Structure formats: C-alpha cells, structure tokens
C-alpha cells in the first residue's frame, strides 16, 4: 500500500501483510499449523516463529490478495474452519493496514491428528 499525504508516503510491505495474515491464521480455532507446501516434501508444520510460511500475498496500492496453505485439526469440518479462517484473516489485515482484502484463498494441505499420534508416527519413520 502506498498513500501520498502532504507529509509524505506510507508504504506497507508485503512481509507485514503476510505476517498479519499468518498470525490471524494461527489464532483461528481448528487450524493446526501453516504448511510450507507439499512441493517441499511432506507438509512441514511450523510454529508461530515463522508465520510467513504458508502465506503468499499480493499487495497493491489499495488492495491485497492473500493465499494460505494450512493444516487443519482432525475432526473439525474443513469448510467451516476455512470460512472462519477467511473472515479472521480479512478482518485482521483490513483493520491493521487499511487495505481492502479482495480475496483470501485457502489450500488445505493436511490434517493433524492428536500430538501423541503424530509423535508416534514420526518416531517410527526415523528408525
């Protein structure tokens, strides 16, 4: 976003919008993690330290489009958590930046089971 005022320009970086979107996504109930992408091998589950992973943004002067790659928790209806995710991300980005979010696209790349089950599966693969 670039805004010309009498005192100068205001620009909001793509990285800032991606961080806001990533944090809003991780705060959405039913979202287990962001995904680094299937093309990188198995979907990597990432903590809040790297919230831009799984987030792609296109920021114009007044609008933004956001693409998210996520892993949802098992047992939660994917369509419901996806709708809530779209609403949360749109609201967070618009409130914090003033940009109009034209679309929030979601790609569900995995389902997370209980942590104990995931740890057991991972430990058997290593051996």
Secondary structure, DSSP 4 states (H G I P E B T S, - for coil): -EEEETTEEEE--HHHHHHHHHHHHHTSTTEEEEE--GGGSSPPEE-GGGTTTTEEEEE-SSEEEEEEEEEEETTS-HHHHHHHHHHHHHHHHHHHH--EEEEEEEEEEEEE--HHHHHHHHHHHH-
